[in-house]
Amino acid sequence: MSPLPVKASRNAALTGAALIAFAANSLLCRAALGPGVIDAGSFTAVRLGSGAVVLALLARPRSADRAGGSWASAAALFAYAIAFSFAYRLIPAGSGALILFGSVQATMIGRELGRGGRPHRREWLGLAVALAGLLALTRPGLHAPDPRGAALMAVAGVAWGAYSLRGRGATRPLAATADNFTRSVPLAILPLLLPLAPLRFSVTGVLLAVVSGGIASGLGYVAWYAALRELSASRAAIVQLAVPPLAALGGVLFLGETLEARLLLGGAAILGGIAIALTTPTRA
């Protein structure tokens, strides 16, 4: 077998693993912050701290240092995590998904256009179909979102887009992600020292944050950094639109949410749009 199909299959597997991890994070955050078993600041700190510990243990045997991360990437990671957590307390899941991923698309594709990149017409078509499916999927929750929650979710989307763009140049994804998580921990502690919201802890909330950080975030972001090396900014932005239907399906399977026709139709449109974009011939 030639190395090209093997490389493509490996990258597809990495991308799929990362998207599943992103969807799992949405479910874990929803399970923790929805019923209020832990406050948003504590959830973020435990999430990033546990991710840093797991990644440090994995990266240490493989490299003499943790070079590859940066304070700018760590700040983007922290900004995404803290804004996402606080937004989840103020905005419905449907509105949040649309604002988050709309902001991600605008950030990543806008950056590519600003640097002279020109996505193919089929990529634009795929993006339009996927966004239409996302709108259909989230439409019932779009009425009167809290403006503070909407603004926080937009900040989370821009920060995640920036973090993804910076990760495209990582030559050692594990070391870079471990370094970014380690650098983000002191940033995550700062909100706990400020009277932003009352602190609230429970065993369940802490466990959900640990799983979110150590597994869904830490390992998922390593897979994403590795996959980004073979994805253009526009394609990386588009494939992330698979996360809302995956999260919605996970909500049906694990959180007892209702399976509705709009989930099936919206999810099919999103995945179809992604397929259109990803089957576009790559430009030099």
URQUI-V246925 format. One record per pair of residues at least 12 apart in sequence whose ideal C-beta (glycine too) atoms are under 8 Angstrom apart, sorted by the first residue. I is the first residue (numbers start at 1). J is the second residue. Records with the same first field share a line. If there is no record, write none. Layout:
BEGIN
I->J  J
END
This chain:
BEGIN
7->230
8->230
11->226  227  230  231
14->223  224  226  227
15->223  224  227  231  239
17->220  223
18->220  221  223  224  227
19->239  240  242  243  246
20->220  246
21->215  216  217  219  220  221  223  224
22->216  220  224  240  243  246  247
23->243  246  247  250
24->212  215  216  220  250
25->212  216  217  220
26->93  97  243  247  250
27->247  250  251  254  255
28->208  209  211  212  216
29->43  84  85  88  212
30->88  93  251  255
31->208  255
32->204  205  208  209  212
33->85  88  89
34->88
36->89  200
37->200  202  204  205  208
38->200  201  202  204  205  206  208  209
39->197  198  199  200  201
40->82  85  86  88  89  197
41->82  85  86  191  192  196  197  199
42->192  199  200  201  205  206  209
43->85  205  208  209  212
44->78  81  82  85  188  191
45->185  188  189  191  192
46->206  209  210  213
47->81  85  188  209  210  212  213  217
48->77  78  81  181  184  185  188  213  217
49->185  188  213
50->209  210  212  213  214  218
51->181  213  214  217  218  221
52->178  181  182  184  185  213  218
53->214
54->213  214  215  218  219
55->174  177  178  181  182  218  222
56->178  181  182
58->174  178  222
59->174  175  178
62->174  175
63->172  174  175
65->175
66->175  178  179  182
67->172  175  179
68->170  171  172  175  176  179
69->175  176  177  178  179  180  182  183
70->166  179  180  183
71->183
72->166
73->163  166  167  176  180  183
74->179  180  181  182  183  184  187
75->184  187
76->159  160  162  163  166
77->159  163  180  181  184
78->184  187  188
79->155  156  159
80->156  159  160  163
81->156  184  188  217
82->188  191
83->152  153  155  156  159
84->100  152  153  156
86->149  152  197
87->149  150  152  153  156
89->149
90->146  148  149  152
91->145  146  149  150  152  153
92->141  145
93->141  251
94->137  138  139  140  141  142
95->138  141  142  145  149  150  153
96->145  149  153
97->134  137  138  243  244  247
98->134  135  138  142
99->145  150  153  154  157
100->153  154  156  157  160
101->134  157  240  241  243  244
102->131  157
103->153  154  155  156  157  158  161
104->157  158  160  161  164  237  240
105->127  131  161  237  238  241
106->157  158  161
107->157  158  160  161  162  165  237
108->161  164  165  233  234  236  237
109->127  233  234  237
111->161  165  233
112->232  233  234
117->232  233  234
118->283
119->232  234
120->280  281  283
122->276  277  279  280
123->234  235  238  277  280
125->273  276  277
126->238  273  274  275  276  277  278  280
127->234  237  238  273  277
128->273
129->269  270  272  273  276
130->238  241  269  270  272  273  274  277
131->241  273
132->269  273
133->241  245  265  266  267  268  269  270  271  272  273
134->241  244  266  270
135->266
136->262  265  266  269
137->244  245  248  262  263  266  267  270
138->244  266
139->262
140->262
161->237
163->180
164->224  228  236  237
165->233
167->224  225  228
168->228  229  231  233  236
170->225  228  229
173->222  223  225  226  229
174->222
176->225
177->218  221  222  225
181->217  218  221
232->282
234->277
235->277  278
238->273  274  277  278
239->274  277  278
241->270  273  274
242->270  271  274
244->270
245->263  266  267  270  271
248->263  267
249->263  267
END
